Amino acid sequence: MRATCLITCAATVLATAQAKTYTVVDTGQERCYGDTRELAYPAPGTAFHGQDAQYTGVTPAYRDNADGKVSRAEFDGPQSHFPALDKDHDGYLTEAEAPPLPPARRPLR
């Protein structure tokens, strides 16, 4: 049991020590939530503490070179979605490859 813990701890330390090759950007989340409703920011040590809204990070910044195509560097969605959207696999998203917009909402009555 102790050997397993030591191996697990060592692997965690090594994984944490590896240099990141990317920047983690802030999501812009500003509200905290419990199981069923919005909450004030939970205090350390209380339930629901440590939510994304309680942290600030690097503001996302993307370069638009005005060529009418969106490269990976310009793409503001999850990078894991880029390959599925890039249907012709040329490294760019064009208007033809853009997913359709959701239908317009009807006005509330």
Contacts in CASP RR format, 6 or more apart in sequence:
PFRMAT RR
TARGET T0000
AUTHOR 0000-0000-0000
METHOD contacts of the structure
MODEL  1
MRATCLITCAATVLATAQAKTYTVVDTGQERCYGDTRELAYPAPGTAFHG
QDAQYTGVTPAYRDNADGKVSRAEFDGPQSHFPALDKDHDGYLTEAEAPP
LPPARRPLR
23 58 0 8 1.000
24 57 0 8 1.000
24 58 0 8 1.000
25 57 0 8 1.000
25 58 0 8 1.000
25 59 0 8 1.000
25 60 0 8 1.000
26 55 0 8 1.000
26 56 0 8 1.000
26 57 0 8 1.000
26 58 0 8 1.000
26 59 0 8 1.000
26 60 0 8 1.000
27 52 0 8 1.000
28 52 0 8 1.000
28 53 0 8 1.000
29 51 0 8 1.000
29 52 0 8 1.000
29 53 0 8 1.000
30 53 0 8 1.000
31 38 0 8 1.000
31 53 0 8 1.000
32 38 0 8 1.000
32 39 0 8 1.000
32 40 0 8 1.000
32 41 0 8 1.000
32 42 0 8 1.000
32 48 0 8 1.000
32 51 0 8 1.000
32 53 0 8 1.000
32 54 0 8 1.000
33 39 0 8 1.000
33 48 0 8 1.000
33 51 0 8 1.000
34 47 0 8 1.000
34 48 0 8 1.000
39 48 0 8 1.000
41 53 0 8 1.000
41 54 0 8 1.000
42 48 0 8 1.000
42 49 0 8 1.000
42 50 0 8 1.000
42 51 0 8 1.000
42 54 0 8 1.000
43 49 0 8 1.000
60 76 0 8 1.000
62 73 0 8 1.000
62 74 0 8 1.000
62 75 0 8 1.000
62 76 0 8 1.000
63 73 0 8 1.000
63 74 0 8 1.000
64 74 0 8 1.000
65 74 0 8 1.000
68 94 0 8 1.000
68 95 0 8 1.000
69 92 0 8 1.000
69 93 0 8 1.000
69 94 0 8 1.000
70 92 0 8 1.000
70 93 0 8 1.000
70 94 0 8 1.000
71 91 0 8 1.000
71 92 0 8 1.000
72 79 0 8 1.000
72 82 0 8 1.000
72 91 0 8 1.000
75 82 0 8 1.000
75 93 0 8 1.000
82 93 0 8 1.000
83 89 0 8 1.000
85 93 0 8 1.000
85 97 0 8 1.000
85 98 0 8 1.000
85 99 0 8 1.000
86 92 0 8 1.000
86 93 0 8 1.000
86 97 0 8 1.000
87 97 0 8 1.000
88 97 0 8 1.000
END
